[in-house]
Amino acid sequence: MSIIKPNNNTISAITALPAAITTGKVLQLVSASQTSTVTSTSTSYVDISGLSVSITPSSSSNKLFIIYNVMCSDSATSRNDSFQIVRDSTAIISPSNYWRLQHSTFMAQLSGNFLDSPSTTSAVTVKAQWRGEGDTMTLNRRGDNSTVRSVSSISVMEISA
């Protein structure tokens, strides 16, 4: 049997482990999911109920890695609805200015990720918002009121700089 000698030392001669990497670590994770059906007829951006999280960065140089997955539909066909992610009151992600469904029996999946630099150690709120053209937008269910359901979520990780 061979003896393993790290750095030509016996195990008993090692007094400390190498220093850990200090950047790129996930320091905290907050997430929210919405399993219920939520509707809106707003033509102005409004918060999507249940898709909001609050996080307090531990350093102003740290980043926020945001991951979102939103399942939505519209009761009408060929409507231009829109979606965004905001940090406090600032829009930081507008992955598509509009989503357009050809028929109300379809559900759109809006998902993605983004690395944000909030430059603060104060609590920030990251949330999903939507607006439509006056018809009923529906979260987690097809627009034709079918029983087909889904789950929408948002997660935010603080990453050390």
C-alpha positions in Angstrom: 0.0 0.0 0.0 1.4 3.4 -1.0 1.4 6.4 1.3 -0.1 9.7 0.0 2.1 12.7 0.8 0.5 16.0 0.0 3.3 18.5 -0.9 5.8 15.9 0.3 4.4 16.0 3.8 2.8 13.4 5.8 -0.8 14.0 6.8 0.2 14.8 10.4 2.6 17.5 9.2 -0.1 19.6 7.4 -1.2 22.4 9.7 -3.5 24.4 7.4 -5.5 24.0 4.2 -4.9 26.3 1.2 -6.9 29.6 1.2 -10.3 29.3 -0.3 -11.4 31.1 -3.4 -13.1 34.3 -2.3 -14.9 35.4 -5.5 -17.8 33.8 -7.3 -19.3 32.1 -4.3 -23.1 32.0 -3.8 -23.5 33.8 -0.5 -27.3 33.6 -0.3 -30.3 32.5 -2.3 -33.9 33.8 -2.1 -36.7 32.5 -4.2 -40.4 32.7 -4.7 -42.9 30.6 -6.7 -46.5 31.1 -7.6 -48.6 27.9 -8.1 -51.9 29.7 -8.1 -53.7 31.2 -11.1 -53.3 35.0 -11.2 -55.0 37.3 -13.6 -54.6 40.9 -14.7 -56.3 43.3 -17.1 -53.9 46.2 -16.5 -52.5 48.2 -19.5 -49.8 49.6 -17.2 -47.0 47.5 -15.7 -48.1 45.9 -12.4 -46.5 43.4 -10.1 -47.2 39.7 -10.7 -48.6 38.4 -7.4 -46.2 36.0 -5.7 -43.2 36.7 -7.9 -41.2 39.1 -5.7 -38.2 38.6 -3.4 -36.2 40.8 -1.2 -32.4 40.4 -0.7 -29.8 42.4 1.1 -26.3 42.2 -0.5 -23.5 41.9 2.1 -21.1 44.0 -0.1 -21.8 46.8 -2.6 -19.4 45.1 -5.1 -21.3 41.8 -5.1 -23.6 40.8 -7.9 -27.1 39.4 -8.1 -27.8 36.5 -10.4 -31.5 36.5 -11.3 -33.3 33.5 -12.7 -36.9 33.6 -13.7 -39.5 31.4 -15.3 -43.0 32.8 -15.9 -45.8 30.8 -17.6 -48.6 33.1 -18.9 -51.4 33.4 -21.5 -54.0 35.9 -22.7 -57.7 35.4 -23.1 -57.6 36.9 -26.6 -55.5 36.0 -29.7 -52.7 38.0 -31.2 -52.4 40.5 -28.3 -49.2 42.3 -27.5 -48.6 41.8 -23.8 -45.3 42.6 -22.2 -43.1 41.5 -19.3 -40.2 42.8 -17.3 -38.1 42.2 -14.2 -37.5 45.2 -11.9 -35.1 45.9 -9.0 -37.0 48.2 -6.7 -38.5 50.6 -9.3 -35.8 50.2 -12.1 -36.5 47.8 -15.0 -33.4 45.7 -15.4 -34.7 42.9 -17.7 -37.1 43.2 -20.6 -36.4 40.0 -22.4 -39.2 40.6 -24.9 -41.0 43.8 -25.3 -44.0 41.8 -26.3 -45.1 38.2 -26.3 -47.7 37.4 -28.9 -49.9 34.3 -28.7 -51.7 33.1 -31.8 -54.5 31.5 -29.9 -55.8 31.6 -26.3 -55.2 27.8 -25.8 -51.4 28.4 -25.8 -49.2 29.3 -22.8 -46.0 31.3 -23.2 -42.9 30.5 -21.2 -40.8 33.5 -20.5 -37.6 32.4 -18.8 -34.0 33.6 -18.6 -31.3 34.9 -16.3 -29.4 38.1 -15.7 -26.3 39.2 -13.7 -27.1 42.5 -12.0 -24.8 45.0 -10.2 -27.0 46.8 -7.6 -24.0 48.5 -6.0 -25.6 48.6 -2.6 -25.8 46.9 0.8 -29.4 48.0 1.4 -32.3 45.6 0.9 -33.5 45.5 -2.7 -36.7 43.9 -4.1 -36.6 42.0 -7.3 -40.0 41.2 -8.9 -41.7 40.3 -12.1 -44.2 42.7 -13.8 -46.6 42.5 -16.7 -49.0 44.6 -18.8 -51.5 43.8 -21.5 -53.8 45.4 -24.0 -56.9 45.2 -21.9 -57.8 41.6 -22.2 -57.2 39.1 -19.3 -53.7 38.0 -18.9 -53.4 34.7 -16.9 -50.5 33.3 -15.0 -50.0 29.5 -14.7 -53.1 28.6 -16.8 -54.0 28.8 -20.5 -56.2 31.7 -21.5 -59.1 29.4 -22.4 -59.6 28.6 -18.7 -58.5 25.0 -19.2 -57.2 22.8 -16.4 -53.7 22.9 -17.9 -51.7 24.6 -15.1 -48.0 25.4 -14.4 -45.7 27.0 -11.9 -43.9 30.4 -12.2 -40.8 31.3 -10.2 -38.1 33.9 -9.5 -34.8 33.2 -7.8 -32.0 35.7 -6.8 -28.5 34.6 -5.7 -25.9 37.0 -4.2 -22.5 36.2 -5.8 -19.3 37.4 -4.1 -17.2 39.8 -6.2 
